[in-house]
Amino acid sequence: MSTRQYARLVDEWVTAVGLPPEEYGTHSLLRTKASIIYKATGNIRAIQVLLGHSKIDNTVRYLDVDIEDALTLAEKTEI
């Protein structure tokens, strides 16, 4: 499946459930999933790996979380 085909599917799903398609897309869903995993686990390092970020600062900015909280949680988590 191409990226464009996937984007069309997401557009169809969003429209089918009655949401405005201009507010939801493939990237916003990826960010949502990463945010849900982070909230459930508190494991910022795992999110960093899943998103392919080389720096944890990028992941923290991407998730819009407090850097000190994220680093404290990351230090407590072993991978």
A tleap script that builds the chain and sets N, CA, C and O, in Angstrom:
source leaprc.protein.ff14SB
mol = sequence {
  NMET SER THR ARG GLN TYR ALA ARG LEU VAL
  ASP GLU TRP VAL THR ALA VAL GLY LEU PRO
  PRO GLU GLU TYR GLY THR HIE SER LEU LEU
  ARG THR LYS ALA SER ILE ILE TYR LYS ALA
  THR GLY ASN ILE ARG ALA ILE GLN VAL LEU
  LEU GLY HIE SER LYS ILE ASP ASN THR VAL
  ARG TYR LEU ASP VAL ASP ILE GLU ASP ALA
  LEU THR LEU ALA GLU LYS THR GLU CILE
}
set mol.1.N position { 0.848 -1.165 0.000 }
set mol.1.CA position { 0.000 0.000 0.000 }
set mol.1.C position { 0.896 1.232 0.000 }
set mol.1.O position { 1.858 1.311 0.764 }
set mol.2.N position { 0.582 2.162 -0.838 }
set mol.2.CA position { 1.379 3.386 -0.911 }
set mol.2.C position { 0.957 4.353 0.192 }
set mol.2.O position { -0.097 4.206 0.811 }
set mol.3.N position { 1.797 5.325 0.410 }
set mol.3.CA position { 1.494 6.369 1.395 }
set mol.3.C position { 0.215 7.097 1.017 }
set mol.3.O position { -0.616 7.398 1.874 }
set mol.4.N position { 0.067 7.371 -0.238 }
set mol.4.CA position { -1.130 8.087 -0.711 }
set mol.4.C position { -2.395 7.247 -0.513 }
set mol.4.O position { -3.435 7.773 -0.117 }
set mol.5.N position { -2.304 5.939 -0.788 }
set mol.5.CA position { -3.464 5.067 -0.579 }
set mol.5.C position { -3.853 5.043 0.900 }
set mol.5.O position { -5.035 5.086 1.242 }
set mol.6.N position { -2.846 4.975 1.769 }
set mol.6.CA position { -3.114 4.984 3.205 }
set mol.6.C position { -3.776 6.303 3.618 }
set mol.6.O position { -4.718 6.309 4.409 }
set mol.7.N position { -3.282 7.403 3.084 }
set mol.7.CA position { -3.862 8.712 3.404 }
set mol.7.C position { -5.322 8.782 2.966 }
set mol.7.O position { -6.159 9.344 3.673 }
set mol.8.N position { -5.627 8.215 1.806 }
set mol.8.CA position { -7.025 8.193 1.335 }
set mol.8.C position { -7.909 7.360 2.265 }
set mol.8.O position { -9.040 7.741 2.567 }
set mol.9.N position { -7.380 6.221 2.712 }
set mol.9.CA position { -8.141 5.382 3.643 }
set mol.9.C position { -8.440 6.120 4.944 }
set mol.9.O position { -9.567 6.093 5.438 }
set mol.10.N position { -7.435 6.771 5.487 }
set mol.10.CA position { -7.630 7.538 6.718 }
set mol.10.C position { -8.676 8.609 6.491 }
set mol.10.O position { -9.549 8.812 7.336 }
set mol.11.N position { -8.603 9.295 5.366 }
set mol.11.CA position { -9.592 10.308 5.013 }
set mol.11.C position { -11.004 9.718 5.002 }
set mol.11.O position { -11.941 10.315 5.533 }
set mol.12.N position { -11.143 8.546 4.396 }
set mol.12.CA position { -12.456 7.883 4.333 }
set mol.12.C position { -12.949 7.493 5.725 }
set mol.12.O position { -14.124 7.682 6.039 }
set mol.13.N position { -12.061 6.950 6.562 }
set mol.13.CA position { -12.442 6.537 7.918 }
set mol.13.C position { -12.893 7.731 8.751 }
set mol.13.O position { -13.904 7.679 9.451 }
set mol.14.N position { -12.126 8.795 8.657 }
set mol.14.CA position { -12.441 9.999 9.434 }
set mol.14.C position { -13.796 10.550 9.000 }
set mol.14.O position { -14.625 10.909 9.836 }
set mol.15.N position { -14.010 10.612 7.711 }
set mol.15.CA position { -15.289 11.102 7.181 }
set mol.15.C position { -16.433 10.179 7.590 }
set mol.15.O position { -17.519 10.649 7.930 }
set mol.16.N position { -16.197 8.872 7.559 }
set mol.16.CA position { -17.236 7.893 7.886 }
set mol.16.C position { -17.718 8.019 9.333 }
set mol.16.O position { -18.882 7.745 9.627 }
set mol.17.N position { -16.833 8.428 10.228 }
set mol.17.CA position { -17.251 8.571 11.634 }
set mol.17.C position { -17.708 9.992 11.948 }
set mol.17.O position { -18.003 10.317 13.098 }
set mol.18.N position { -17.767 10.839 10.915 }
set mol.18.CA position { -18.333 12.169 11.076 }
set mol.18.C position { -17.371 13.244 11.576 }
set mol.18.O position { -17.803 14.286 12.069 }
set mol.19.N position { -16.080 12.995 11.452 }
set mol.19.CA position { -15.100 13.998 11.867 }
set mol.19.C position { -14.655 14.811 10.660 }
set mol.19.O position { -14.699 14.316 9.534 }
set mol.20.N position { -14.228 16.046 10.877 }
set mol.20.CA position { -13.760 16.855 9.746 }
set mol.20.C position { -12.408 16.353 9.233 }
set mol.20.O position { -11.428 16.387 9.979 }
set mol.21.N position { -12.327 15.889 7.984 }
set mol.21.CA position { -11.096 15.299 7.459 }
set mol.21.C position { -9.909 16.268 7.427 }
set mol.21.O position { -8.758 15.831 7.452 }
set mol.22.N position { -10.173 17.562 7.371 }
set mol.22.CA position { -9.062 18.520 7.348 }
set mol.22.C position { -8.350 18.612 8.701 }
set mol.22.O position { -7.255 19.168 8.790 }
set mol.23.N position { -8.966 18.073 9.745 }
set mol.23.CA position { -8.352 18.119 11.078 }
set mol.23.C position { -7.644 16.825 11.466 }
set mol.23.O position { -6.961 16.774 12.489 }
set mol.24.N position { -7.801 15.780 10.657 }
set mol.24.CA position { -7.199 14.482 10.982 }
set mol.24.C position { -6.480 13.921 9.765 }
set mol.24.O position { -6.975 13.988 8.640 }
set mol.25.N position { -5.314 13.371 10.017 }
set mol.25.CA position { -4.547 12.782 8.934 }
set mol.25.C position { -3.614 11.713 9.464 }
set mol.25.O position { -3.638 11.389 10.652 }
set mol.26.N position { -2.800 11.172 8.591 }
set mol.26.CA position { -1.904 10.091 8.989 }
set mol.26.C position { -0.924 10.545 10.062 }
set mol.26.O position { -0.637 9.789 10.990 }
set mol.27.N position { -0.411 11.752 9.955 }
set mol.27.CA position { 0.555 12.234 10.948 }
set mol.27.C position { -0.101 12.498 12.293 }
set mol.27.O position { 0.469 12.158 13.330 }
set mol.28.N position { -1.278 13.092 12.299 }
set mol.28.CA position { -1.938 13.364 13.580 }
set mol.28.C position { -2.296 12.058 14.292 }
set mol.28.O position { -2.281 12.001 15.522 }
set mol.29.N position { -2.616 11.012 13.531 }
set mol.29.CA position { -2.916 9.724 14.157 }
set mol.29.C position { -1.663 9.091 14.741 }
set mol.29.O position { -1.728 8.461 15.796 }
set mol.30.N position { -0.518 9.246 14.073 }
set mol.30.CA position { 0.741 8.742 14.608 }
set mol.30.C position { 1.069 9.452 15.914 }
set mol.30.O position { 1.468 8.816 16.889 }
set mol.31.N position { 0.901 10.754 15.932 }
set mol.31.CA position { 1.174 11.525 17.153 }
set mol.31.C position { 0.224 11.102 18.269 }
set mol.31.O position { 0.634 10.995 19.425 }
set mol.32.N position { -1.026 10.865 17.936 }
set mol.32.CA position { -1.996 10.423 18.927 }
set mol.32.C position { -1.601 9.084 19.520 }
set mol.32.O position { -1.654 8.903 20.737 }
set mol.33.N position { -1.205 8.141 18.673 }
set mol.33.CA position { -0.809 6.820 19.169 }
set mol.33.C position { 0.413 6.935 20.081 }
set mol.33.O position { 0.457 6.316 21.144 }
set mol.34.N position { 1.399 7.724 19.668 }
set mol.34.CA position { 2.590 7.913 20.493 }
set mol.34.C position { 2.217 8.533 21.845 }
set mol.34.O position { 2.754 8.140 22.881 }
set mol.35.N position { 1.314 9.486 21.830 }
set mol.35.CA position { 0.873 10.133 23.074 }
set mol.35.C position { 0.150 9.150 23.987 }
set mol.35.O position { 0.349 9.169 25.202 }
set mol.36.N position { -0.680 8.300 23.413 }
set mol.36.CA position { -1.415 7.305 24.203 }
set mol.36.C position { -0.444 6.307 24.835 }
set mol.36.O position { -0.578 5.957 26.007 }
set mol.37.N position { 0.528 5.853 24.053 }
set mol.37.CA position { 1.518 4.913 24.590 }
set mol.37.C position { 2.322 5.572 25.705 }
set mol.37.O position { 2.581 4.951 26.736 }
set mol.38.N position { 2.715 6.824 25.504 }
set mol.38.CA position { 3.489 7.531 26.529 }
set mol.38.C position { 2.678 7.675 27.817 }
set mol.38.O position { 3.192 7.431 28.909 }
set mol.39.N position { 1.409 8.073 27.688 }
set mol.39.CA position { 0.563 8.231 28.881 }
set mol.39.C position { 0.349 6.912 29.605 }
set mol.39.O position { 0.277 6.878 30.834 }
set mol.40.N position { 0.246 5.827 28.849 }
set mol.40.CA position { 0.002 4.522 29.456 }
set mol.40.C position { 1.253 3.949 30.123 }
set mol.40.O position { 1.158 3.267 31.144 }
set mol.41.N position { 2.417 4.225 29.549 }
set mol.41.CA position { 3.642 3.599 30.039 }
set mol.41.C position { 4.605 4.549 30.727 }
set mol.41.O position { 5.383 4.134 31.586 }
set mol.42.N position { 4.559 5.824 30.354 }
set mol.42.CA position { 5.525 6.783 30.865 }
set mol.42.C position { 6.917 6.551 30.312 }
set mol.42.O position { 7.888 7.113 30.820 }
set mol.43.N position { 7.029 5.732 29.281 }
set mol.43.CA position { 8.324 5.340 28.742 }
set mol.43.C position { 8.683 6.204 27.528 }
set mol.43.O position { 8.399 5.846 26.386 }
set mol.44.N position { 9.308 7.339 27.802 }
set mol.44.CA position { 9.671 8.268 26.730 }
set mol.44.C position { 10.722 7.671 25.805 }
set mol.44.O position { 10.735 7.955 24.607 }
set mol.45.N position { 11.593 6.853 26.354 }
set mol.45.CA position { 12.652 6.217 25.550 }
set mol.45.C position { 12.049 5.267 24.512 }
set mol.45.O position { 12.506 5.228 23.369 }
set mol.46.N position { 11.036 4.509 24.900 }
set mol.46.CA position { 10.377 3.605 23.954 }
set mol.46.C position { 9.720 4.404 22.831 }
set mol.46.O position { 9.772 3.999 21.670 }
set mol.47.N position { 9.108 5.521 23.166 }
set mol.47.CA position { 8.475 6.374 22.153 }
set mol.47.C position { 9.542 6.931 21.222 }
set mol.47.O position { 9.339 7.009 20.010 }
set mol.48.N position { 10.688 7.321 21.796 }
set mol.48.CA position { 11.793 7.816 20.988 }
set mol.48.C position { 12.198 6.777 19.943 }
set mol.48.O position { 12.390 7.099 18.771 }
set mol.49.N position { 12.322 5.536 20.384 }
set mol.49.CA position { 12.711 4.453 19.472 }
set mol.49.C position { 11.612 4.212 18.432 }
set mol.49.O position { 11.906 4.074 17.244 }
set mol.50.N position { 10.368 4.162 18.863 }
set mol.50.CA position { 9.253 3.922 17.938 }
set mol.50.C position { 9.165 4.997 16.856 }
set mol.50.O position { 8.858 4.699 15.701 }
set mol.51.N position { 9.434 6.243 17.232 }
set mol.51.CA position { 9.327 7.337 16.272 }
set mol.51.C position { 10.601 7.529 15.458 }
set mol.51.O position { 10.607 8.268 14.473 }
set mol.52.N position { 11.686 6.859 15.872 }
set mol.52.CA position { 12.932 6.975 15.139 }
set mol.52.C position { 13.673 8.281 15.383 }
set mol.52.O position { 14.460 8.724 14.547 }
set mol.53.N position { 13.417 8.895 16.533 }
set mol.53.CA position { 14.112 10.141 16.855 }
set mol.53.C position { 15.516 9.840 17.382 }
set mol.53.O position { 15.700 8.919 18.178 }
set mol.54.N position { 16.490 10.608 16.941 }
set mol.54.CA position { 17.858 10.396 17.418 }
set mol.54.C position { 18.088 11.062 18.771 }
set mol.54.O position { 18.950 10.627 19.535 }
set mol.55.N position { 17.336 12.098 19.071 }
set mol.55.CA position { 17.488 12.818 20.343 }
set mol.55.C position { 16.195 12.779 21.130 }
set mol.55.O position { 15.110 12.962 20.578 }
set mol.56.N position { 16.319 12.538 22.427 }
set mol.56.CA position { 15.128 12.478 23.277 }
set mol.56.C position { 14.446 13.842 23.346 }
set mol.56.O position { 13.234 13.920 23.545 }
set mol.57.N position { 15.220 14.916 23.184 }
set mol.57.CA position { 14.632 16.264 23.186 }
set mol.57.C position { 13.591 16.416 22.074 }
set mol.57.O position { 12.565 17.069 22.260 }
set mol.58.N position { 13.868 15.805 20.916 }
set mol.58.CA position { 12.909 15.873 19.809 }
set mol.58.C position { 11.611 15.156 20.163 }
set mol.58.O position { 10.522 15.623 19.829 }
set mol.59.N position { 11.736 14.033 20.833 }
set mol.59.CA position { 10.558 13.263 21.231 }
set mol.59.C position { 9.734 14.035 22.255 }
set mol.59.O position { 8.506 14.073 22.181 }
set mol.60.N position { 10.419 14.640 23.198 }
set mol.60.CA position { 9.739 15.435 24.230 }
set mol.60.C position { 8.987 16.592 23.584 }
set mol.60.O position { 7.836 16.858 23.929 }
set mol.61.N position { 9.633 17.277 22.649 }
set mol.61.CA position { 8.986 18.389 21.948 }
set mol.61.C position { 7.802 17.888 21.123 }
set mol.61.O position { 6.745 18.518 21.094 }
set mol.62.N position { 7.987 16.757 20.458 }
set mol.62.CA position { 6.946 16.170 19.613 }
set mol.62.C position { 5.696 15.834 20.428 }
set mol.62.O position { 4.571 16.075 19.989 }
set mol.63.N position { 5.912 15.273 21.620 }
set mol.63.CA position { 4.785 14.894 22.478 }
set mol.63.C position { 4.252 16.058 23.298 }
set mol.63.O position { 3.184 15.963 23.902 }
set mol.64.N position { 5.000 17.157 23.316 }
set mol.64.CA position { 4.627 18.337 24.087 }
set mol.64.C position { 4.481 18.002 25.573 }
set mol.64.O position { 3.468 18.310 26.200 }
set mol.65.N position { 5.523 17.362 26.119 }
set mol.65.CA position { 5.548 17.037 27.546 }
set mol.65.C position { 6.680 17.807 28.209 }
set mol.65.O position { 7.583 18.302 27.536 }
set mol.66.N position { 6.625 17.904 29.521 }
set mol.66.CA position { 7.655 18.604 30.275 }
set mol.66.C position { 8.959 17.813 30.229 }
set mol.66.O position { 8.975 16.620 30.532 }
set mol.67.N position { 10.036 18.464 29.857 }
set mol.67.CA position { 11.334 17.795 29.691 }
set mol.67.C position { 11.822 17.149 30.984 }
set mol.67.O position { 12.351 16.038 30.951 }
set mol.68.N position { 11.659 17.812 32.106 }
set mol.68.CA position { 12.130 17.257 33.378 }
set mol.68.C position { 11.347 15.999 33.756 }
set mol.68.O position { 11.929 15.010 34.203 }
set mol.69.N position { 10.033 16.043 33.576 }
set mol.69.CA position { 9.208 14.858 33.854 }
set mol.69.C position { 9.601 13.701 32.950 }
set mol.69.O position { 9.726 12.561 33.399 }
set mol.70.N position { 9.794 14.002 31.682 }
set mol.70.CA position { 10.147 12.960 30.715 }
set mol.70.C position { 11.503 12.346 31.040 }
set mol.70.O position { 11.660 11.127 30.988 }
set mol.71.N position { 12.474 13.176 31.372 }
set mol.71.CA position { 13.804 12.653 31.682 }
set mol.71.C position { 13.800 11.828 32.960 }
set mol.71.O position { 14.487 10.811 33.047 }
set mol.72.N position { 13.030 12.260 33.948 }
set mol.72.CA position { 12.916 11.487 35.190 }
set mol.72.C position { 12.322 10.115 34.903 }
set mol.72.O position { 12.818 9.107 35.407 }
set mol.73.N position { 11.276 10.068 34.105 }
set mol.73.CA position { 10.657 8.799 33.736 }
set mol.73.C position { 11.606 7.940 32.912 }
set mol.73.O position { 11.671 6.726 33.105 }
set mol.74.N position { 12.340 8.562 31.996 }
set mol.74.CA position { 13.264 7.824 31.152 }
set mol.74.C position { 14.376 7.185 31.965 }
set mol.74.O position { 14.805 6.070 31.667 }
set mol.75.N position { 14.842 7.881 32.984 }
set mol.75.CA position { 15.907 7.335 33.828 }
set mol.75.C position { 15.440 6.138 34.628 }
set mol.75.O position { 16.247 5.276 34.973 }
set mol.76.N position { 14.151 6.066 34.932 }
set mol.76.CA position { 13.588 4.970 35.716 }
set mol.76.C position { 13.283 3.739 34.859 }
set mol.76.O position { 13.008 2.661 35.387 }
set mol.77.N position { 13.334 3.904 33.544 }
set mol.77.CA position { 12.906 2.845 32.641 }
set mol.77.C position { 14.108 2.229 31.937 }
set mol.77.O position { 14.940 2.928 31.360 }
set mol.78.N position { 14.177 0.905 32.000 }
set mol.78.CA position { 15.240 0.211 31.292 }
set mol.78.C position { 14.677 -0.464 30.058 }
set mol.78.O position { 13.581 -1.024 30.076 }
set mol.79.N position { 15.450 -0.399 28.986 }
set mol.79.CA position { 15.045 -1.068 27.739 }
set mol.79.C position { 16.118 -2.073 27.388 }
set mol.79.O position { 16.008 -2.766 26.376 }
savepdb mol mol.pdb
quit
